[in-house]
Amino acid sequence: MRISFCCTDTKAQPWLDGLRAAFPDAEVEVWSDGARPADYAVVWAPPQSFLDEQAGLKGIFNIGAGVDALLKLRLPPGVPVVRLDDAGMSVQMAEYVCHAVIRHFREFDGYEADAAEGRWSYRKPRLRADFPVGVMGLGVLGERVSRALAQFDFPVRGWSRSAKTIPGVQCFSGEAGFNDFLAASRILVCLLPLTPDTDNIMRQDTLARLQPGGYVINVARGSHLVDDDLIALLGSGHLAGATLDVFRTEPLPPAHPFWKHPKITVTPHTSARTLRDESIAQIAGKIRALESGALIASLAGVVDPNKGY
């Protein structure tokens, strides 16, 4: 068995060591132009030339949950693409989102600003019932985030393309339920995959449907959000603020207005990082299953190119 590693901007050696430990009898190598075709590919943002050389792949394993960039390439026909379905990312995402929600709800940003000026301040406690949190996207990450928020007694709404049932979460689905979902939410968390249908989904007309004093948390993709529309709604007072971890251009350009906007908190795409050991174990388990004759449809994380995730 031959496994080819082709991951842009990723330190290869620790991945190679882990994959070789999992498959001591396999050839595990970093891809180079003209290398022999592989049985399995482990990738992140591979060049088109890599995919064009792969004549006999049995599977492409993406070392992240998002596959939007990969699906823009010309993939070998009939070869399944498998994304990470958790690998330690969901707990990180729950931590990040809960932190952002609680920081806003408890006005810790205001206390921090006061402390920086040497002011001992007081703010009247607010009611959780007045801050319903809407989570867009109820996959593995979205469901974990929704459950975590519910543990803090926030009213939690969820929206997904197809109907879902999550204890403690009021779920909406499809185009018919989207506007009702927005109207039922004051804090909006985006955890959607990026597809043609979700590109620019957070724009003037959708964000304006949030309850007054709304707050936006984007941990999915920068292209979900129309930057100028967010700034306009912050200026009008309809939105109270935002925490943004993903951006249309990364790193975020130094002159971008998000950096210095007083109502926007910026973090450098760090809400949920790929955990290497967990990811290698997950990928190795799925390769073993395929080698043992398992059907691709039985694996978690198989991507449907028609849906984009």
Secondary structure by P-SEA (a helix, b strand, c coil): cbbbbbbcccccaaaaaaaaaacccccccccccccccccccccccccaaaaaacccccbbbbccccccccccccccccbbbbcccccaaaaaaaaaaaaaaaaaaaaaaaaaaaaaacccccccccccccbbbbbccccaaaaaaaaaaaaaccbbbbbcccccccccccccccccaaaaaaaaccbbbbbccccccccccccaaaaaacccbbbbbbcccccccaaaaaaaaaaacccccccccccccccccccccccccccccccccccccccaaaaaaaaaaaaaaaaaccccccccccccccccc
